[in-house]
Amino acid sequence: RTMAVATVNLRALTSWVGIARFFAMVLSCLTFSLVASTGQFGGSYGAWCMFTWCFCFAVTLLVLLLELLELYSLLPLSWDDFTSAFSMLATLMVFSSSVVFPATFIVGPCNTNLCARQAVATTASFLCFLAYAVEVALTRAKPGDISSFLSTIPGLLKVFEAYVACLIFSLLDEYSGKPGLMWCVAVYSLCFIFTFLVIIFTIGRCLTYIPCPLEKILVGYNFLAVLMYLTATILWPLYSFQGRSRPDPCDKDCWWNKHLGVTFLTIFNLIAYLVDLVYSTRMVFVRAR
């Protein structure tokens, strides 16, 4: 009877990528611990920030353990695509929390112990964002290398587009009954669903079941997404603000601020899909040579 021998891969911790992941894990743990000690994380914004730091800590710890024990090969997924997608997602989530938390919970002059802990937590969160950003930079595929799609520029942009769409959904308000706004919501939903499926199929190694080459499909899809987001960029502010002035007072939950946020996020995603189209087209031409 043979017994399986567990192997330990120390490069999971000593490589530059491993070091970046270790720092991200420690900083995310430090951040949510400090915030938890203050007790000031109520409401939807506070819950989102705490979820972000805890989620990133847990997944990063899991990634480090699986790579340290070399158990990731047993999982039925593309490990490189999964880690690339997660590091990009964590970068975006932690950056958002690093901005939202101080803007929501740090008010007035910071001269108390509570505020000091909140300030240190904010600093740790920004450093955590930098650690994840370094991981993304270190694991990004070199030009011409498409062995791991989600580590390429188009793959990373797919994660960015899906995340921005989620932010848009969280801000949607007062759009029913207006055909122009309902079309914009349809644009956000359709593009998100297709982008999310591309990410899931890539991680799950299901792309082989697609009868057409992925690169050509992405070029066509990105072209349509650019056209659709272009219409949403025009129609959303036109129908949202036409004949309506900014309320006074207008807090962070008022409709005007939410619609303004959707307007800017729509522009961000339009730019992302445009850049995605350019890179996807280049990938097709490079492969064709």
C-alpha positions, 0 to 999 in steps of 0.5 A: 500500500502506497501513501501520498506524500505531501510536498511543500513548495516554498517558492509559493512564499519566497517568490515575488508573487508569493511575497505580494500575496503574503503582504496582501493577506496580512494587510487585509487582516490588519485592516478588518481587525482595526475596523472591527475594533472600532465598531464603526462599520454599520450600514451597507457601505460599512458591510461592503468594506468589511466583506471585501477585506474578509473575503480577500483575506480568506481567498488569499490565504487559501491560494497561498496554502494550496500553492504551498502544498501544491494541491491546486492541481487537484482542482477542476479549474484553470489555476492561473486564470483563477488567480489572475482573475481574483487578484484583479478583482481584489485590486478593484474591491480593495481600492473601492473600499479604501475610498468608500470607508474613509469618505463614509466613516471619517468625519471632522478633525481626526484627533481621537483614538477611534479616528486614529484607528480608522486612519491606520485601517485606511492606510493599511487598506491602500497598502493592501490595494498596492500589494494586489496591484503588484501581484497583477503586474507580476502575473500579467501575461507577456505580449504574445503569451495567451496560455492564460487568457485572464492574465492578458490585458483583454482578460483583466479588462473582462474582470474590470468590466464585470466589476464596474457593471456590479457597481452600476447595478448597486447605484441603479434607481428610478429607471422604470417607466422610462424607455431610454433608461430601461434600454441602458439597464438592458445594456448593462445587464446583457454586457455583464452576463456575457462578460461574466460567462467568459470569465467563468468558462475560462476558469472552468476550462469550458472554452473547448466546447465553444465551436468558434475561436474565442478571440474572434468571438471577443472581437465581435462582442467587444465591438457590439459592447462599445456601440451599446455602451456608447448609446448608454453613455448618451441616453443615461444622463439625457433621460436621468437629468432632463428637466430635473435639478439637483435636490438640496440637500442631497446626501450620498443616498439621493437619486442625483448622486446615484445617477451621476455615479452611474454616468461616470461608471458608464463612461469608464466601462465604455473606455474599457470595452474600447481598449478591450476591442483594440487589444482583442483585435491585435490578438487575432491579428498576431495569432493569424500571422 
